[in-house]
Amino acid sequence: MKFSPLALVRESARRKSNSVHAYLRLTTPQRLVLSDEGRNIIWIDGNRLGKTYAGCVELIHRVRHTHPYKETHRGPLKICVISDSMTQLVPLMAELWAMVPKDEISDKCGFEKGRGFTGKPPRLVFDKGPGAGTEVRFATYKQGASVLAGDKFHFIWLDEPPPSSIYNEVVPRLIDLRGDLLLTFT
């Protein structure tokens, strides 16, 4: 089978979009955090040391059930990522958007530069691939604890120290599903 140069470029791009998780590389501190077998992990470190990148890698491996270090929940997952403000959350969303296999997410999901994921609430819905049925929601601490009220989660990532009202709402939301918590902050 012979491909034209344009077809080869398109095929290469398709493969990269499908398997970007295969190309993720971790530093030693990132690998240490991701391989930690605890259910509640706190990573406090300086700026620009890869906490967001590692959190995105953790999230993608959980969604796709490909975690290289630990056993994770199977089937469709409910995940929530919460940060201090949209100013903090949009760069995190951009990093995640760069990594996520686009052909596995719903056509209704989108990303706008400077604004983040579209939808209300902002979310990623996986409707194809190994993570089919998984929903990743995004919220800010400023929205209050009501964004979590009445729900159960397999994984919650808190980026930056949460107010006690949020933390006190997060803990019970993880109990029923034996969910895991990741806290990353400077």
BAFI-3210 file (N, C-alpha, C; in Angstrom, 3 decimals, decimal comma, padded with zeros to 6 digits):
// residues 186
n [1|2|3|4|5|6|7|8|9|10|11|12|13|14|15|16|17|18|19|20|21|22|23|24|25|26|27|28|29|30|31|32|33|34|35|36|37|38|39|40|41|42|43|44|45|46|47|48|49|50|51|52|53|54|55|56|57|58|59|60|61|62|63|64|65|66|67|68|69|70|71|72|73|74|75|76|77|78|79|80|81|82|83|84|85|86|87|88|89|90|91|92|93|94|95|96|97|98|99|100|101|102|103|104|105|106|107|108|109|110|111|112|113|114|115|116|117|118|119|120|121|122|123|124|125|126|127|128|129|130|131|132|133|134|135|136|137|138|139|140|141|142|143|144|145|146|147|148|149|150|151|152|153|154|155|156|157|158|159|160|161|162|163|164|165|166|167|168|169|170|171|172|173|174|175|176|177|178|179|180|181|182|183|184|185|186]
n.u [000,844|000,642|001,330|000,503|002,553|001,049|-000,941|000,635|001,480|-000,998|-001,718|000,337|-000,245|-002,773|-002,123|-000,529|-002,424|-004,061|-002,475|-001,096|-000,653|001,224|003,569|004,194|006,433|008,180|009,670|012,015|010,949|008,211|007,593|007,967|005,860|003,605|003,871|003,372|001,572|-000,430|-003,788|-004,448|-002,722|-000,309|001,376|003,712|005,540|007,973|007,353|006,875|007,859|006,612|004,210|001,560|001,699|002,284|-000,052|-001,933|-001,032|-001,488|-004,303|-005,097|-004,072|-005,641|-008,236|-007,986|-007,320|-004,677|-002,653|000,701|001,767|-000,019|-002,982|-006,074|-009,434|-011,944|-013,937|-016,450|-015,596|-016,015|-014,741|-013,239|-011,782|-010,441|-009,640|-008,131|-009,011|-010,349|-008,232|-006,100|-007,003|-007,405|-004,799|-004,102|-006,140|-005,424|-002,992|-003,875|-005,606|-003,740|-002,681|-004,729|-006,327|-007,853|-009,693|-011,125|-012,815|-016,007|-017,762|-019,024|-017,470|-015,098|-012,337|-011,290|-008,851|-007,487|-009,888|-010,598|-012,062|-015,141|-018,685|-021,187|-021,284|-017,781|-016,246|-014,864|-015,898|-015,647|-016,373|-015,602|-013,205|-010,980|-011,796|-014,489|-017,548|-016,625|-016,501|-015,003|-015,041|-014,714|-013,984|-014,021|-012,656|-013,959|-016,555|-017,688|-018,637|-020,881|-020,629|-019,822|-021,686|-023,808|-022,763|-020,647|-017,274|-014,560|-012,044|-010,440|-008,866|-007,205|-005,999|-003,818|-003,994|-006,972|-009,911|-011,204|-013,925|-014,309|-012,499|-013,635|-015,957|-015,037|-013,826|-015,981|-017,148|-015,546|-015,590|-017,650|-017,072|-014,545|-012,595|-009,790|-007,512|-005,760|-003,592|-002,078|000,274|002,014]
n.v [-001,177|002,149|005,400|008,839|011,802|013,686|012,036|010,421|012,283|012,936|010,402|010,016|012,122|011,273|008,903|009,928|011,482|009,479|007,966|009,517|009,268|007,279|008,516|010,084|011,426|011,166|012,972|012,183|013,052|013,305|010,679|009,413|010,484|009,660|006,911|006,405|004,528|005,300|006,376|008,968|011,588|014,058|016,633|018,893|021,451|023,492|026,167|025,471|022,834|020,622|019,637|019,994|018,774|016,121|015,567|015,636|013,467|011,417|011,563|010,937|008,325|007,044|007,373|005,921|003,447|002,554|002,775|002,801|002,157|001,490|-000,242|000,735|002,109|000,403|000,512|003,037|006,235|008,740|011,840|014,685|017,857|020,442|023,820|026,889|029,170|030,238|031,332|029,825|027,326|027,205|027,044|024,468|022,961|023,388|022,037|019,427|019,100|019,055|016,542|014,608|011,872|012,765|011,438|009,891|011,338|012,940|014,425|016,686|017,929|020,477|022,776|025,997|028,309|030,179|030,163|027,586|024,304|023,692|023,909|023,445|022,195|022,995|020,334|017,095|014,490|011,123|009,072|007,010|004,336|003,006|004,405|004,909|006,399|007,754|010,743|013,874|016,488|020,030|022,577|025,512|026,699|028,952|028,578|027,209|024,621|023,402|022,474|019,891|018,644|015,970|014,130|011,378|010,303|008,817|009,796|012,699|015,708|018,200|021,240|023,401|024,706|023,816|025,576|024,980|024,322|023,197|021,027|019,557|018,757|017,229|014,866|013,083|012,559|010,780|008,413|006,315|005,183|004,368|006,220|008,160|010,778|013,569|016,086|018,993|021,501|024,670]
n.w [000,000|-000,914|000,232|-000,161|000,338|001,857|002,934|004,568|006,494|007,638|008,659|010,516|012,301|013,169|014,510|016,566|017,941|018,866|020,570|022,408|025,116|025,255|024,807|026,944|029,240|032,295|035,010|037,657|040,261|039,510|038,772|041,226|042,757|041,230|041,452|044,048|046,336|048,022|048,920|049,287|048,189|048,592|047,036|047,506|046,233|044,480|042,054|038,549|038,387|037,409|038,500|037,567|035,040|035,821|037,264|035,191|033,655|035,502|035,657|032,977|032,709|034,621|033,552|031,150|032,074|032,210|034,038|034,988|037,459|039,522|040,644|039,432|039,507|037,582|034,561|033,694|034,953|037,509|037,779|039,286|038,951|040,723|041,262|042,465|040,989|037,793|036,455|037,373|036,631|033,811|032,467|033,386|032,201|029,527|029,383|029,870|027,668|025,597|025,945|025,953|024,289|021,447|019,828|021,527|023,058|023,539|020,799|021,533|023,346|023,835|023,430|024,223|023,629|026,256|027,574|028,257|028,809|027,167|027,813|030,389|033,514|032,856|031,141|030,341|028,384|027,923|025,310|023,768|023,309|025,910|028,165|027,940|028,805|030,994|032,916|033,297|035,386|035,901|038,240|040,381|043,499|044,277|043,486|045,493|047,901|046,956|044,352|044,533|046,051|046,950|045,125|043,994|043,704|041,832|041,667|042,729|042,060|043,626|042,955|044,202|047,573|049,228|050,463|053,774|053,692|051,160|051,226|053,327|052,094|049,980|051,020|052,037|049,553|048,280|049,683|049,333|046,793|047,173|046,461|045,210|046,173|045,007|045,859|044,817|045,232|045,630]
ca.u [000,000|001,458|000,697|001,029|003,171|000,003|-001,577|001,567|001,404|-002,283|-001,659|001,211|-000,997|-003,830|-001,506|-000,119|-003,604|-004,614|-001,621|-000,218|-000,290|002,397|004,759|004,363|007,680|008,149|010,910|012,080|009,928|006,879|007,443|007,820|004,500|002,639|003,999|002,955|000,386|-001,420|-005,040|-004,430|-001,345|-000,075|002,664|004,024|006,837|008,118|006,738|007,497|008,544|005,894|003,073|000,387|001,945|002,131|-001,469|-002,602|-000,640|-002,243|-005,707|-005,257|-003,869|-006,813|-009,349|-007,743|-007,005|-003,331|-001,684|001,859|002,265|-000,984|-004,307|-007,042|-010,828|-012,291|-015,231|-016,599|-015,210|-016,419|-013,539|-013,403|-010,554|-010,835|-008,524|-008,452|-009,748|-010,208|-006,869|-005,267|-007,564|-007,286|-003,531|-004,192|-006,974|-004,646|-002,016|-004,635|-006,088|-002,611|-002,366|-005,866|-006,600|-009,033|-010,681|-011,833|-013,735|-017,248|-017,708|-019,614|-016,429|-014,186|-011,394|-011,040|-007,645|-007,753|-011,157|-010,606|-013,040|-016,470|-019,774|-021,543|-019,972|-016,717|-015,984|-014,437|-016,672|-015,049|-017,439|-014,991|-011,948|-011,009|-012,421|-015,861|-018,474|-015,984|-016,695|-014,083|-015,599|-013,782|-014,636|-013,117|-013,002|-014,866|-017,916|-018,170|-018,741|-022,091|-020,293|-019,603|-022,781|-024,650|-022,124|-019,596|-016,191|-013,472|-010,775|-010,533|-007,565|-007,263|-004,802|-003,661|-004,627|-008,407|-010,509|-011,687|-015,282|-014,157|-011,869|-014,616|-016,949|-014,339|-013,566|-017,122|-017,488|-014,649|-015,721|-018,471|-016,427|-013,139|-011,887|-008,451|-007,361|-004,441|-003,451|-000,812|000,379|003,322]
ca.v [000,000|003,338|006,611|010,116|012,516|014,275|010,941|010,008|013,304|012,750|009,157|010,269|012,957|010,445|007,991|010,710|011,870|008,277|007,317|010,495|008,773|006,418|009,361|010,893|011,152|011,697|013,197|011,329|013,427|012,983|009,223|009,060|010,841|008,812|005,518|006,312|003,673|005,852|006,827|010,421|012,004|015,499|017,002|020,297|021,686|024,817|026,440|025,007|021,561|019,545|019,091|019,968|017,734|014,820|015,401|015,307|012,094|010,576|011,576|010,200|006,891|006,545|007,302|004,886|002,192|002,172|003,277|001,897|001,923|001,032|-000,707|001,825|001,718|-000,025|000,985|004,489|006,915|010,117|012,535|016,134|018,637|021,719|024,717|028,145|030,088|029,923|031,735|028,657|026,127|027,205|026,422|023,042|022,411|023,421|020,934|018,188|019,058|018,674|015,125|013,691|011,321|013,493|010,549|009,169|012,230|013,276|015,544|017,846|018,527|021,320|023,585|027,327|028,893|031,285|029,953|026,229|023,374|024,251|023,199|023,867|022,705|022,582|018,913|016,182|013,252|010,099|008,196|005,936|003,856|002,311|005,236|005,239|006,618|008,557|012,191|014,666|017,830|021,051|023,594|026,363|026,818|030,094|028,110|026,666|023,180|022,883|021,803|018,486|018,145|014,879|013,297|010,451|010,356|007,841|010,516|014,160|016,387|019,571|021,980|024,492|024,366|024,119|026,062|023,845|023,935|022,308|019,783|018,818|018,190|016,265|013,590|012,154|012,246|009,704|007,225|005,226|004,551|004,160|007,109|008,653|012,231|014,139|017,517|019,544|022,946|025,265]
ca.w [000,000|-001,052|000,741|-000,625|001,465|002,697|003,655|005,616|007,545|008,325|009,418|011,659|013,239|013,752|015,474|017,728|018,709|019,492|021,546|023,035|026,439|025,127|024,679|028,137|029,937|033,647|035,747|038,847|041,255|038,995|038,843|042,645|043,173|040,543|041,876|045,448|046,407|048,942|048,312|049,405|047,898|048,615|046,453|047,730|045,597|043,888|040,757|037,307|038,580|036,757|039,255|036,680|034,035|036,478|037,558|033,927|033,328|036,441|035,250|031,716|032,968|035,341|032,600|030,140|032,775|031,773|035,026|035,022|038,810|040,519|040,237|039,523|039,284|036,219|034,077|033,614|036,182|037,784|038,217|039,411|039,117|041,294|041,534|043,123|040,117|036,365|036,079|037,675|036,014|032,347|032,032|033,665|031,130|028,279|029,472|029,716|026,284|024,747|026,152|025,871|022,952|020,956|019,221|022,580|023,766|022,859|019,856|022,208|024,183|023,088|024,192|023,672|024,214|027,156|028,264|028,780|028,266|026,978|028,480|031,740|033,888|031,938|031,348|029,278|028,418|027,079|024,818|022,991|023,864|027,197|029,199|027,528|029,905|032,031|032,870|034,104|035,599|036,379|039,052|041,157|044,912|044,410|043,257|046,753|048,085|046,304|043,091|044,845|046,893|046,492|044,113|044,410|042,731|041,884|041,759|042,797|042,064|044,117|042,559|045,158|048,855|049,229|051,706|054,576|053,263|049,994|051,674|054,129|051,170|049,131|051,707|051,971|048,158|047,839|050,535|048,784|045,635|047,543|045,553|045,533|046,203|044,706|046,163|044,328|045,443|045,867]
c.u [000,888|000,671|001,318|001,684|002,133|-000,691|-000,676|001,536|000,116|-002,282|-000,783|000,483|-002,090|-003,248|-001,090|-001,327|-004,198|-003,766|-000,655|000,211|000,952|003,691|005,008|005,626|007,669|009,547|010,902|011,063|008,504|006,611|007,250|006,406|003,490|002,723|003,639|001,633|-000,677|-002,674|-005,168|-002,991|-001,276|001,308|002,822|005,422|006,850|007,389|007,570|008,275|007,736|004,729|001,835|000,540|001,716|000,670|-002,255|-002,282|-001,419|-003,696|-005,933|-005,074|-005,050|-007,987|-009,190|-007,396|-005,636|-002,259|-000,526|002,293|001,259|-002,276|-005,279|-008,444|-011,040|-013,659|-015,285|-016,319|-015,862|-015,217|-013,851|-012,036|-010,980|-009,586|-009,045|-009,342|-009,592|-008,822|-005,900|-005,701|-007,354|-005,935|-003,496|-005,011|-006,206|-003,632|-002,726|-005,118|-004,971|-002,331|-003,500|-006,058|-007,923|-010,099|-011,447|-012,834|-014,938|-017,052|-018,274|-018,608|-015,502|-013,289|-011,203|-009,849|-008,021|-009,046|-011,255|-011,645|-014,404|-017,499|-020,019|-022,001|-018,926|-016,362|-015,422|-015,262|-016,034|-016,166|-016,922|-013,715|-012,109|-011,685|-013,861|-016,782|-017,912|-016,260|-015,697|-014,666|-014,537|-014,558|-013,575|-013,577|-014,024|-016,325|-018,523|-018,321|-019,942|-021,790|-020,069|-020,804|-023,581|-024,022|-021,071|-018,548|-015,182|-012,125|-011,072|-009,118|-007,803|-005,942|-004,778|-004,426|-006,111|-008,851|-011,076|-013,081|-015,236|-013,576|-012,867|-015,725|-016,326|-014,240|-014,774|-017,483|-016,632|-014,903|-016,460|-017,801|-014,959|-012,228|-010,564|-008,414|-005,924|-004,503|-002,096|-000,799|001,803|003,467]
c.v [001,239|004,553|007,833|010,813|013,132|013,194|010,449|010,987|013,137|011,490|009,322|011,093|012,148|009,514|008,730|011,088|010,680|007,790|008,282|010,022|007,885|007,233|010,211|010,469|011,853|011,927|012,274|011,758|013,098|011,479|008,778|009,354|009,895|007,348|005,322|005,552|004,166|006,319|008,344|010,883|013,524|015,763|018,511|020,521|023,088|024,949|025,828|023,699|020,364|018,935|018,970|018,865|016,353|014,549|015,020|013,878|011,119|010,453|010,749|008,703|006,298|006,365|006,117|003,528|001,653|002,570|002,307|001,497|001,339|000,565|000,456|001,281|001,344|000,526|002,500|005,136|008,295|010,793|014,028|016,767|020,022|022,540|026,027|029,052|029,638|030,320|030,586|027,445|026,064|026,655|024,914|022,355|022,351|022,281|019,591|018,025|018,613|017,172|014,165|013,166|011,899|012,573|009,722|010,043|012,571|014,460|016,819|018,560|019,355|022,100|024,908|027,926|030,115|031,134|028,555|025,356|024,028|023,396|023,748|022,644|022,295|021,124|018,255|014,917|012,290|009,171|007,074|005,484|003,254|003,102|005,601|005,312|007,478|010,044|012,851|016,073|018,754|022,117|024,431|026,391|027,929|029,707|027,507|025,155|022,580|022,186|020,300|017,837|017,043|013,950|012,384|010,425|009,235|008,536|012,011|014,701|017,818|020,242|023,275|024,152|024,751|024,787|024,865|023,403|022,984|020,975|018,927|018,215|017,103|014,889|012,647|011,731|011,113|008,383|006,075|004,475|004,213|004,966|007,597|010,170|012,604|015,620|017,973|021,037|023,370|025,613]
c.w [000,000|-000,565|000,092|000,568|002,409|003,525|004,788|006,782|008,340|009,184|010,658|012,719|013,927|014,819|016,738|018,573|019,429|020,651|022,216|024,424|026,390|025,088|025,919|028,866|031,284|034,186|036,966|039,908|040,784|039,118|040,295|043,142|042,535|040,970|043,350|045,524|047,378|048,210|048,368|049,267|047,875|048,051|046,599|047,161|045,005|042,559|039,634|037,457|038,083|037,504|038,358|035,639|034,644|036,822|036,317|033,489|034,209|035,989|033,979|031,926|033,730|034,380|031,666|030,753|032,350|032,786|035,165|036,435|039,785|039,888|040,436|039,272|037,824|035,846|033,995|034,975|036,280|038,428|038,308|039,653|039,585|041,593|042,110|042,277|038,673|035,868|036,317|036,854|034,496|031,876|032,293|032,574|029,811|028,252|029,253|028,280|025,339|024,831|025,814|024,444|022,427|020,371|020,254|023,327|022,893|021,923|020,465|023,103|023,308|024,029|023,476|024,402|025,056|027,950|028,875|028,108|028,200|027,710|029,865|032,508|032,863|032,215|030,103|029,446|027,422|026,627|023,937|023,706|025,242|028,313|028,898|028,741|031,022|031,809|033,810|034,179|036,161|037,143|039,755|042,609|045,119|044,166|044,525|046,731|047,362|044,973|043,292|045,525|046,201|045,468|044,739|043,311|042,952|042,114|041,791|042,883|042,500|043,795|043,355|046,441|048,861|050,531|052,469|054,150|052,071|050,439|052,457|053,274|050,297|049,791|051,664|050,545|047,608|048,560|049,848|047,638|045,905|046,616|046,090|045,405|045,888|045,014|045,646|044,595|045,773|047,328]
res [m|k|f|s|p|l|a|l|v|r|e|s|a|r|r|k|s|n|s|v|h|a|y|l|r|l|t|t|p|q|r|l|v|l|s|d|e|g|r|n|i|i|w|i|d|g|n|r|l|g|k|t|y|a|g|c|v|e|l|i|h|r|v|r|h|t|h|p|y|k|e|t|h|r|g|p|l|k|i|c|v|i|s|d|s|m|t|q|l|v|p|l|m|a|e|l|w|a|m|v|p|k|d|e|i|s|d|k|c|g|f|e|k|g|r|g|f|t|g|k|p|p|r|l|v|f|d|k|g|p|g|a|g|t|e|v|r|f|a|t|y|k|q|g|a|s|v|l|a|g|d|k|f|h|f|i|w|l|d|e|p|p|p|s|s|i|y|n|e|v|v|p|r|l|i|d|l|r|g|d|l|l|l|t|f|t]
***
